[in-house]
Amino acid sequence: MARTIIFYQNHFIDFYKELNPKVKEKIKYVLELIKQVERVPEKFLAPMTGYEGLFEIRIEYQSNIFRVFCCFDQGQLIVLFNGFQEKSQKTPKTEIERAMKLKTEYFENK
């Protein structure tokens, strides 16, 4: 029961390119976990409350927290949208709105 992860446009890739090698390793680890594990712990993948169908992937490295927004399509397909480094306790509304916009675009252009 492996999931497939795809990238919608280059939003995630552009974010990923800017990260240091250790953070990239951690992100790869978490993405592999999401692909392989049937019940992914909420510590790594959680639904965004109040945003229909939007999920966030959480990556912690040292004292830094990174988030990547995504959604499911056809059950086992995960579509990655934008990512960012969290600077405060609250996820920036602009990032959530951007992810929702990308999700809508993805399903309209499919």
Residue pairs with C-beta under 8 A, 6 or more apart in sequence:
1 38
1 76
2 35
2 36
2 76
3 34
3 35
3 36
3 76
3 77
3 78
4 35
4 76
4 77
4 78
5 31
5 34
5 35
5 77
5 78
5 80
6 77
6 78
6 79
6 80
7 13
7 79
7 80
8 79
8 80
8 81
8 102
8 105
8 106
9 102
11 80
11 81
11 82
11 83
11 102
12 68
12 80
12 81
12 82
12 83
15 68
15 82
15 83
15 84
16 24
16 27
16 83
19 27
19 66
22 61
23 59
23 61
23 64
23 66
26 59
26 60
26 61
27 59
27 66
27 68
30 44
30 57
30 58
30 59
31 57
33 40
33 44
34 40
34 44
34 45
34 57
34 78
43 58
44 57
44 58
44 59
45 55
45 56
45 57
45 58
46 55
46 56
46 58
47 54
47 55
48 54
48 55
48 56
48 69
48 96
51 96
51 99
51 100
53 71
53 72
53 103
54 69
54 70
54 71
54 96
54 99
54 100
54 103
55 69
55 70
55 71
55 72
56 67
56 68
56 69
56 70
56 91
57 67
57 68
57 69
57 70
57 80
58 65
58 66
58 67
59 65
59 66
59 67
59 68
60 66
64 85
64 86
65 85
65 86
66 83
66 84
66 85
66 86
67 83
67 84
67 86
67 91
67 95
68 80
68 81
68 82
68 83
69 80
69 81
69 82
69 83
69 95
69 96
69 98
69 99
69 102
69 103
70 78
70 79
70 80
70 81
71 78
71 79
71 81
71 103
71 106
72 78
72 79
73 79
73 106
73 107
73 110
79 103
79 106
81 98
81 99
81 102
81 103
81 106
82 95
82 98
82 99
82 102
84 92
84 95
